[in-house]
């Protein structure tokens, strides 16, 4: 009978894969966010519409849980890595 409990090495690989995925998401957001913020500034001066700053700020706030999860995964990986 095959058990579905992962080995410690397999569990470490899963954690590393999740960490790399979340890191990729955050890098993508960090690349796109300045463009979104610059567009909000541009349209504010062109049209006088301050409402475009709301999405640029909420994007940062919405990715805060992903950043916290990334920190937790990094600490878990450091704890499980063989020294």
C-alpha positions in Angstrom: 0.0 0.0 0.0 1.4 3.4 -1.0 1.2 6.2 1.6 0.8 9.7 0.5 2.9 11.3 3.2 5.7 13.3 1.5 9.3 12.7 2.4 11.1 15.6 4.1 13.1 16.2 0.9 9.9 16.2 -1.2 8.3 18.6 1.3 11.3 20.9 1.0 11.0 20.9 -2.8 7.4 21.8 -2.5 8.1 24.7 -0.2 10.9 26.0 -2.5 8.6 25.8 -5.5 5.9 27.8 -3.6 8.5 30.3 -2.5 9.7 30.8 -6.0 6.2 31.2 -7.3 5.3 33.9 -4.8 8.6 35.6 -5.4 7.8 35.7 -9.1 4.4 37.2 -8.5 5.9 39.9 -6.3 8.7 40.7 -8.8 6.1 41.1 -11.5 4.0 43.4 -9.3 7.1 45.4 -8.4 7.9 45.9 -12.1 4.3 46.9 -13.1 3.4 49.0 -10.1 5.6 52.0 -11.0 4.0 52.2 -14.4 0.5 52.1 -12.9 1.5 54.8 -10.4 3.1 56.9 -13.2 -0.1 56.6 -15.3 -2.2 57.7 -12.3 0.0 60.8 -11.9 -0.2 61.5 -15.6 -4.0 61.2 -15.7 -4.2 63.3 -12.5 -2.4 66.2 -14.1 -4.2 65.7 -17.5 -7.7 65.2 -16.3 -7.7 66.2 -12.7 -9.0 62.8 -11.7 -7.6 61.7 -8.3 -9.6 58.4 -8.3 -7.0 56.7 -10.3 -4.7 56.6 -7.3 -7.0 54.2 -5.5 -6.2 51.2 -7.7 -2.4 51.9 -7.5 -2.6 52.0 -3.7 -4.9 49.0 -3.3 -2.6 46.9 -5.5 0.2 47.3 -2.9 -2.2 46.5 0.0 -3.7 43.4 -1.7 -0.2 41.9 -2.2 0.8 42.3 1.4 -0.5 38.7 2.3 1.6 37.3 -0.5 4.7 39.0 0.9 3.9 37.7 4.4 3.5 34.2 3.0 6.8 34.5 1.2 8.6 35.5 4.4 7.0 32.5 6.2 8.0 30.1 3.5 11.6 31.4 3.5 11.8 30.9 7.3 10.3 27.4 7.0 12.8 26.5 4.3 15.7 27.8 6.4 14.5 25.7 9.3 14.1 22.5 7.3 17.3 22.7 5.2 20.0 20.4 6.4 22.9 22.3 7.9 
